[in-house]
Amino acid sequence: MKTFKIPRLGVNIDHVATLRQARGGREPDPVWAAAASELGGADGITIHLREDRRHIQDRDLRLLRETVRTRLNLEMSAEPAIVAIAIATRPDQVTLVPERRAELTTEGGLDVVGQRARVAEAVARLRDAGLEVSLFIDPDPRQVEASKALGAVAVELHTGRYADAPHGPEQARELEALATAGGTAVGCGLALHAGHGLNYTNVGPVATIAGMAELNIGHSIIARAVFSGLERAVREMKSCIIVARNAASG
Ligand code: PXP
């Protein structure tokens, strides 16, 4: 029997902040969302401090740094001012993502190959400050190799194309692309993470990719939480991941 490690579940709570910002008030508070997620079994809390401060605010980052008991993963752009905030706040992990002003959510991965100098500078500053850096990239072995060369400790593979693909051969091809890029990552000693568009029905095959260590999931968990409560929504997602992993190892 093969033994697999269960990937960590990082719960992205940006959508809770989006709801708060809709009224510009104090509720719902992402700090409470983080606590409820941890009670439901989250292994980490993920937030994206955007340059436009669309959802997560500096105050959230400060308070979450104090209150999160698991791991705080800060998603952010490579912009020097944001890098300085990360260095001052010291999250457990920084994930560099591309950021465009007009986007609804993060579109596509970071182009580490094409923007090597810009990404290299941010990675170097973060690493020199002793922070763990993960790069959010498309499932392309060239992007994985470039990430390794720049000194990242992990890559997070963008699962959006897999999540959007219709069931059948197209989805199978996208899963294969994730598995191939994942194999390159593990082969060169990078920790393997994945996320974007994962939900209760499509998470299983991604959770069983060899070496998968962390899944970052937001929208589907928060959407379910509207009806079931956040603690339960997180517990149910954990259970999907565990069931898929155990089935693969049986
Ligand atoms: N990982 C990264 C790097 C992201 O930018 C996002 C979206 O903010 C997620 C994971 C979570 O995506 P979703 O909300 O679709 O689960």
Boltz pocket constraint, residues with backbone or C-beta under 6 A from the ligand:
constraints:
  - pocket:
      binder: B
      contacts: [[A, 12], [A, 14], [A, 48], [A, 75], [A, 95], [A, 97], [A, 105], [A, 106], [A, 136], [A, 156], [A, 194], [A, 195], [A, 196], [A, 197], [A, 198], [A, 216], [A, 217], [A, 218], [A, 219], [A, 220]]
      max_distance: 6.0
